[in-house]
Amino acid sequence: MPDASTSNPSESSSSIAPIAPTRIAEPLDDYLRQVVQTLHAAVNQAMRHAADDPQATARPLADCEEILRTIMAGDVPSWLEP
């Protein structure tokens, strides 16, 4: 059975060196930042119109669903194509 003092991940993580960013880290961060901003704008638009016209929320929410499906598919190289 492992010793309890060696099984605490927070204690052992202090000896692990930080991971250097890869060449795609910055473009991926930029892309994902844009995705979050787009989702935020779409949700805001849908919520502004939800009380007045519930049907008006359908398109912005469908856009959000499409964006999230794309992200969850995980095809990173296609996101970073120029």
RAKAVEN-V603850 format. One line per field, one symbol per residue. ss: DSSP state (H for helix, E for strand, C for the rest). psi: psi as a letter, one per 40 degrees, with the letter a starting at -180 (. if undefined). burial: 1 if it has 24 or more other ideal C-beta (glycine too) atoms within 12 Angstrom, else 0. A space follows every 10 residues. Layout:
ss = ???
psi = ???
burial = ???
//
This chain:
ss = CCCHHHCCHH HHHHHCCCCC CCCCHHHHHH HHHHHHHHHH HHHHHHHHHH CCCHHHHHHH HHHHHHHHHH HHHCCHHHHC CC
psi = hihddeehdd dddeehiihi iidedddddd dddddddddd dddddddded ddgddeeddd dddddddddd dddfgdddde i.
burial = 0000000000 0000000000 0000000000 1000100010 0100010000 0000000001 0001001000 0000000000 00
//
